[in-house]
């Protein structure tokens, strides 16, 4: 088995989100199987949990420039939050 990697980890309770292979993943902190939340064929970065842990926001370039996306973890539905078209767009908290 090869060593894995993850980027931009963020914790909330017993869950961790991270970027691997340009997609957003969710996994239990204690270990186990991770679930891929995105498959956009575009770089993603900085996933962050909402304070209540029900949603995740991240920065995606799937539509060209960096934009903020959000996913509801209960339903799996996602939406684009920004339409700035600016390469410096980033989720910071």
Backbone torsions as a table, in degrees:
resi	resn	phi	psi	omega
1	UNK	NA	134.0	179.1
2	UNK	-86.4	156.0	178.4
3	UNK	-68.2	136.5	178.4
4	UNK	-86.2	176.7	176.5
5	UNK	-144.7	155.5	172.4
6	UNK	-148.9	150.1	179.6
7	UNK	-126.9	154.7	175.9
8	UNK	54.5	47.5	-178.9
9	UNK	-66.8	146.9	175.6
10	UNK	-145.0	132.8	-176.4
11	UNK	-104.5	146.1	168.9
12	UNK	-149.3	115.1	-179.2
13	UNK	58.1	-123.2	-178.6
14	UNK	-100.4	20.4	-179.8
15	UNK	-122.8	151.2	174.0
16	UNK	-129.7	138.1	172.3
17	UNK	-114.4	152.1	-178.2
18	UNK	-162.2	169.7	174.8
19	UNK	-107.7	132.0	172.5
20	UNK	-145.1	135.8	-179.0
21	UNK	54.3	38.1	178.3
22	UNK	63.8	17.1	176.9
23	UNK	-121.1	159.9	177.2
24	UNK	-91.3	133.9	-178.9
25	UNK	-125.9	155.9	177.0
26	UNK	-132.1	134.0	-177.6
27	UNK	-148.1	157.3	172.9
28	UNK	-71.6	142.0	179.6
29	UNK	-61.3	-32.3	-177.5
30	UNK	-74.4	-5.1	-179.0
31	UNK	106.5	174.1	-178.6
32	UNK	117.7	-166.2	-175.1
33	UNK	-76.6	131.7	175.3
34	UNK	-89.4	148.3	177.9
35	UNK	-109.6	127.5	177.4
36	UNK	-79.7	128.2	-178.7
37	UNK	-98.8	-22.2	179.3
38	UNK	-129.0	157.0	174.5
39	UNK	-151.5	61.5	-170.8
40	UNK	-92.7	-5.9	-176.5
41	UNK	56.1	36.0	178.0
42	UNK	-150.6	148.4	179.8
43	UNK	-59.2	139.1	175.0
44	UNK	-124.1	153.5	178.3
45	UNK	-153.7	160.8	172.9
46	UNK	55.7	51.0	175.3
47	UNK	-65.8	137.9	180.0
48	UNK	-139.2	134.7	175.9
49	UNK	-73.0	146.0	167.7
50	UNK	-66.3	156.0	-179.0
51	UNK	-54.1	-33.0	179.8
52	UNK	-88.6	-2.9	176.3
53	UNK	76.9	8.0	-176.9
54	UNK	-88.3	-18.4	-178.4
55	UNK	-136.0	163.0	178.0
56	UNK	-130.1	132.8	173.6
57	UNK	-112.2	150.1	177.5
58	UNK	-155.9	168.2	176.7
59	UNK	-101.1	129.8	-178.1
60	UNK	-130.3	148.5	175.0
61	UNK	-111.6	23.5	-176.0
62	UNK	-64.2	-24.3	179.4
63	UNK	-104.0	19.6	179.9
64	UNK	111.6	-94.0	178.3
65	UNK	-77.2	162.3	179.0
66	UNK	-64.9	132.1	177.3
67	UNK	-139.7	158.7	179.4
68	UNK	-91.7	129.4	177.4
69	UNK	-116.0	158.3	176.4
70	UNK	-140.9	145.1	177.1
71	UNK	-128.0	137.4	173.2
72	UNK	-84.7	118.3	-174.7
73	UNK	-70.5	-22.7	179.0
74	UNK	-77.8	-38.0	-175.1
75	UNK	-104.7	-22.0	-177.1
76	UNK	81.6	1.9	179.8
77	UNK	-81.0	138.2	-179.3
78	UNK	-124.4	159.2	177.5
79	UNK	-151.0	157.8	176.6
80	UNK	-87.3	131.4	-178.2
81	UNK	-98.2	-29.0	-176.6
82	UNK	-119.0	157.0	177.5
83	UNK	-138.3	43.2	-176.3
84	UNK	-81.6	-31.1	-177.1
85	UNK	62.8	39.1	-176.1
86	UNK	-122.0	129.4	-176.5
87	UNK	-64.5	-19.7	-178.6
88	UNK	-89.4	4.4	177.8
89	UNK	-61.6	135.6	-178.4
90	UNK	-158.0	142.7	172.5
91	UNK	-83.0	127.1	-177.7
92	UNK	-120.2	-6.8	179.6
93	UNK	-174.7	NA	NA
